[in-house]
Amino acid sequence: MQSKEETVAILKQFDIGEKFSYLPVLPKASVLIPLFVRAGRLHTLMTLRSTKLRTSAGEVCFPGGKRDPGDQDDVDTALREAEEEIGLKPDDVQVVCTLFPVINKSGLLVTPVVGFINESFHPVLNPAEVSAAFSVPLDFFISDKDHYTTHNAPGVMGPLHSFHFVDPVSRSQYHIWGLTAMLAVVVAVIALKKKPEFDAGFNTEDPLSFFQHLLHKRLSKL
């Protein structure tokens, strides 16, 4: 497997920088996609939202949420939310890049922030927001074994990806789908430099141009 340093260098090539600074003002949110290496494999950390929440209750997601007035930028939002939800200190995250923003089902402009954390990190859950945290090998999201796709899903442009994951530690089963699944596939394709065993629904050689086109299509309908 490639080293962490090689992975960081690969991911940095996809950092959007100021490419989307021209976008109109929309309500913003950010998610943190935490990566770490365990037993020679890249993993990501995911959470299960509390069933008490008003939106997306009980769904799998990455740590994140809406931008607060005090947040300086998308990275600030992602790091603040991760600390609030799972006790991950901002200083314990090596931020690598921000990826292309997407508009979620609630009309929020969501920016993914990718960063590395220590393998030894143990989440401290905020029960008001998160009911579980678990790690998934990143190559799980390019395998067709536990994956299925729904086409022409209402309100969804492109295929709707779904994965069924069984945590080997807790034996809990998780359904990872929608925007969270798509982001996981994108990061896996970029970081591992491998094509998935299924139709990803985007150009794996040039994901930026596809998501830029998708973003403009969504904006035209708002």
Secondary structure as GFF3:
##gff-version 3
##sequence-region A 1 222
A	DSSP	alpha_helix	4	12	.	.	.	ID=ss1
A	DSSP	beta_strand	28	38	.	.	.	ID=ss2
A	DSSP	beta_strand	41	49	.	.	.	ID=ss3
A	DSSP	beta_strand	60	61	.	.	.	ID=ss4
A	DSSP	beta_strand	64	66	.	.	.	ID=ss5
A	DSSP	alpha_helix	74	86	.	.	.	ID=ss6
A	DSSP	three_ten_helix	90	92	.	.	.	ID=ss7
A	DSSP	beta_strand	94	98	.	.	.	ID=ss8
A	DSSP	beta_strand	102	103	.	.	.	ID=ss9
A	DSSP	beta_strand	109	116	.	.	.	ID=ss10
A	DSSP	beta_strand	130	137	.	.	.	ID=ss11
A	DSSP	three_ten_helix	138	142	.	.	.	ID=ss12
A	DSSP	beta_strand	147	150	.	.	.	ID=ss13
A	DSSP	beta_strand	160	166	.	.	.	ID=ss14
A	DSSP	beta_strand	173	177	.	.	.	ID=ss15
A	DSSP	alpha_helix	178	192	.	.	.	ID=ss16
A	DSSP	alpha_helix	207	220	.	.	.	ID=ss17
###
